[in-house]
């Protein structure tokens, strides 16, 4: 006499394999979707960090101090503040702790500001924007208005 296998016929085995396969398929689809979403999220975060690093950082200019410095220059003291290259180099050396930076002036359309750029040893680029906060002529001192540091692999934005 043959024993009858309840629920273990050929069709049931195939059904179970297909069900198992579909469960695995959906599992892997969900895993792939989660990984893709996480990757996109990380890329967006990296882009945000890069944009933040590439932003101009404002330098506070103390009105009273700057007026006093202009007065000293007008009286023949510390004439170096009339040279925007000197001011930019001093800022990069002292504020950003770069030893003997080589600065290159960058052409700008604005007549009332100067822009300098230097490349650091790690390949990063520093840009320094200067203005004449008191007098806007050859007797006016220069001051750093803003600067930004761009990492080696980042494009320099305008």
matplotlib code that plots the C-alpha trace (Angstrom):
import matplotlib.pyplot as plt

x = [0.0, 1.3, 1.4, 0.0, 2.2, -0.2, 0.9, 4.2, 3.4, 5.5, 3.3, 3.8, 7.5, 7.7, 5.3, 7.5, 10.6, 9.0, 7.7, 11.1, 12.7, 10.2, 10.9, 14.6, 14.0, 12.0, 14.5, 17.4, 15.4, 14.8, 18.5, 19.5, 17.1, 18.3, 21.9, 21.1, 19.2, 22.0, 24.6, 22.5, 22.2, 25.9, 26.6, 24.2, 25.9, 29.3, 28.1, 26.7, 30.0, 31.9, 29.6, 30.1, 33.9, 33.8, 31.8, 33.4, 34.1, 33.6, 36.3, 35.1, 36.4, 36.5, 35.6, 37.4, 40.6, 40.5, 40.0, 43.0, 45.2, 44.2, 45.1, 48.5, 49.1, 48.0, 50.7, 53.4, 53.5, 53.0, 52.7, 52.7, 48.9, 48.6, 49.9, 47.1, 49.6, 51.3, 47.9, 46.8, 50.2, 50.1, 46.6, 47.4, 50.6, 49.2, 45.5, 45.8, 49.3, 50.9, 54.6, 55.8, 52.8, 53.1, 50.1, 48.9, 46.5, 43.3, 41.7, 38.2, 35.7, 35.2, 37.5, 37.1, 38.4, 41.5, 41.5, 44.5, 44.9, 47.5, 47.9, 48.8, 51.0, 48.0, 46.7, 44.0, 43.4, 43.0, 41.4, 41.5, 39.3, 40.4, 38.7, 39.6, 37.2, 38.0, 39.5, 39.0, 42.1, 45.9, 46.0, 43.5, 44.5, 43.5, 41.7, 40.7, 36.9, 36.5, 38.4, 37.7, 39.6, 38.8, 40.0, 42.2, 39.5, 36.8, 36.2, 36.7, 33.2, 32.7]
y = [0.0, 3.4, 6.1, 9.3, 12.4, 15.1, 18.5, 17.2, 16.6, 17.9, 21.1, 22.0, 21.7, 24.0, 26.4, 26.5, 27.1, 29.9, 31.5, 31.2, 32.7, 35.6, 36.3, 36.4, 38.6, 41.1, 41.0, 41.8, 44.5, 46.2, 45.9, 47.4, 50.2, 51.0, 51.0, 53.2, 55.7, 55.7, 56.3, 59.2, 60.7, 60.5, 62.1, 64.9, 65.3, 65.4, 68.0, 70.1, 69.8, 70.8, 73.8, 74.8, 74.6, 76.5, 79.5, 82.8, 83.5, 87.1, 88.8, 91.2, 94.7, 96.8, 100.4, 102.1, 100.1, 100.6, 104.4, 104.5, 102.5, 104.8, 107.8, 106.3, 105.7, 109.3, 110.5, 108.5, 105.4, 101.8, 102.5, 98.8, 98.9, 100.8, 97.6, 95.0, 92.3, 92.9, 92.8, 89.6, 87.9, 89.1, 87.7, 84.3, 84.1, 85.1, 84.1, 80.9, 80.0, 79.6, 80.1, 82.4, 82.2, 82.9, 85.0, 85.7, 88.6, 87.6, 90.0, 91.2, 93.5, 95.4, 98.5, 98.8, 95.4, 93.1, 89.3, 87.1, 83.4, 80.9, 77.2, 75.4, 72.3, 70.0, 71.3, 73.4, 76.9, 80.0, 83.1, 86.4, 89.4, 92.9, 96.2, 99.8, 100.4, 104.1, 105.9, 104.5, 105.9, 105.5, 106.8, 104.3, 101.3, 97.7, 95.2, 91.6, 91.5, 87.7, 84.5, 81.0, 77.7, 75.3, 71.7, 70.2, 68.2, 70.9, 73.4, 77.0, 78.6, 82.3]
z = [0.0, -0.9, 1.7, 0.7, 1.5, 2.7, 1.3, 0.1, -3.5, -6.3, -6.7, -3.1, -3.2, -6.3, -4.6, -1.5, -3.6, -5.5, -2.3, -0.8, -3.9, -4.0, -0.3, -1.0, -4.1, -2.1, 0.7, -1.7, -3.5, -0.2, 0.8, -2.6, -2.2, 1.3, 0.1, -2.8, -0.6, 1.9, -0.9, -2.3, 1.2, 1.8, -1.6, -0.7, 2.7, 1.1, -1.4, 1.4, 3.3, 0.2, -0.4, 3.2, 2.9, -0.3, 1.1, 1.9, 5.5, 6.6, 8.6, 11.2, 10.7, 13.8, 12.7, 15.5, 15.0, 11.2, 11.6, 14.0, 11.6, 8.7, 10.9, 11.7, 7.9, 7.2, 9.7, 7.9, 10.1, 8.9, 5.2, 4.4, 5.0, 1.7, -0.2, -0.6, -1.4, 2.0, 3.8, 2.1, 2.8, 6.5, 6.9, 5.4, 7.4, 10.8, 10.7, 8.6, 9.9, 6.4, 6.3, 3.5, 1.2, -2.5, -3.5, -7.0, -7.7, -9.4, -11.8, -10.6, -12.2, -9.0, -8.8, -5.0, -4.1, -4.6, -4.8, -4.1, -4.4, -3.0, -3.1, 0.1, 0.5, 0.7, -2.7, -1.1, -2.5, -0.3, -1.7, 0.1, -0.8, 0.4, 0.5, 1.4, 4.3, 4.9, 1.9, -1.6, -3.2, -3.2, 0.4, 1.7, 3.8, 2.7, 5.0, 4.5, 4.1, 3.5, 2.6, 1.6, 1.5, -1.3, -1.0, -3.7, -5.5, -5.3, -8.1, -7.2, -7.4, -8.3]

ax = plt.figure().add_subplot(projection="3d")
ax.plot(x, y, z, "-o")
ax.set_aspect("equal")
plt.show()
